[in-house]
Structures are given as structure tokens and as C-alpha cells.
Amino acid sequence: MKALLRFFFRLLYHQFAFTYDLVAATVSLGRWKDWVRSVLPFVQGTHILEIGHGPGHLQRALLERNLLAVGLDESTQMGRLARHNLTRFLRSKTDQRNIAYAQINLTRGTSQFLPFSAESFDTIVSTFPSEYIFDPRTLAEAQRVLVPNGRLIILPGATILGRGVLDRAMALLFRVTGETPPNLAEILEERSRKPMTSAGFAVHVHEVTIKSSLVFILVATKSSR
């Protein structure tokens, strides 16, 4: 099952990137963009790096808040899609509101080798990433490019709590596929605590309720030293 899901997500993120929004909206019953935006209250500072920017929805939300947003993604297809979406957004909004950083900053790369100088960002954020986010090389790179007391924010998963037929069916599907196990909060604590502490982060797991669903957000703070 895991191998099949990994293959499916790779196709979805690359060759079939144009279907990503439709699939995400379907499996989340229309909650996907709200889940992604749930990380915004935890973002601090003005210079923000998003790892795995996908179609660019969080990049847009950051620009709307007059933050300097930078996005990194390994997928060429997602890079093209995000650039198209953000270009349309900026063309339609720049004349109507004051956007301080009306510039698209997207680059292709991997989290294990970030092409940025030390202490470049106040916050790094990644929503629904795969296993790479807990790779010691990713954590070391995050530690390097964050300012002291900077934050690494990870949204690893969400679960649907609604009692409707579709809500229950989709929640069951998430559990069966292992995307959202019932004890996800405990798994996150156990899985993230040791590698993140070793990388110099203090870790806290938050649970946020959004539209009859529960979103898990991991906030790792870099040491001030």
C-alpha cells in the first residue's frame, strides 16, 4: 500500500500536477486550501521560505500579507504551475491593493541542499511534505538558513471529524491508507522529537480545528545561540 501511494503521489506531483488541486479538493472534501492556510498564524518575521510550494496557494497567501515569500520545489511541473497561478494573481491584484513584495520567487531544488545563505529566513514552512522533511540533512539545512529563534513549521497531516457519510468515508480512507493514523499526534512527537532536538530545535505539536477537521501543525524553534 505504501509503495502504491508513493507512486501515485509522485505522478500527482509531477506528470499529473495539473490535476493536483482537483484531487486535493476531492479527498479533503473542499477543505484543502483551508488546511494549508492554517499554518499562517504560526508564521513569524517577514522573510519566509516554503519547502514544497506545490501549486503556489501558500505563496499567494504570504504575498497577500506583504511578506517576502520564497518557494522551493523539486518538481518542474509544480514550478510551472505555481508560477502561472502567481502571475495571474499579481496581475489581477497589484493595481487594487498595496503588495509590498509583488515578485515571484520560486526556485527548483531539494530540501537537503538549500541554495540560500545562512540566516536568510525568519520562518520555513512545509505543508503535507513527504519523508524528506525529517531527513537529518533537511533539518541541518533548515537550521543553517534560519535566523536565531527562527521557526520551522510543518503541517504533516489532517483528519476529518465530520459525522456525515462522506466525512466518515474519507476519514476511513485516510486511516486505511495510513495517511492519517488515529494516533498521529503521538507519532509526530515520537518521530520528530529526537532528530529535531539533535538538530537544535525545540519542538511543539499543535492541533487546530477547521471545518469539522483536525489539522496537526509542528512548530520547531531554532535555538537563539
Buried (B, 14 or more C-beta within 10 A) or exposed (E): EEEEEEEEBEEBBEEBBEEBBEBBEEBBBEBBBBBBBBBBEBBBBBBBBBBBBBBBBBBBBBBBBBBBBBBBBBBEBBBEBBBEBBEEBBEEBEEEEEBEBBEBBBBEEBBEEBEBEEBBBBBBBBBBBBEBBBBEBBBBBBBBBBBEBBBBBBBBBBBBBBEEEEBEEBBEEBBEBEBBBEEBBEBBBEBBBEBBEEBBBEBEBBEBEBBEBBBBBBBBBBEEE
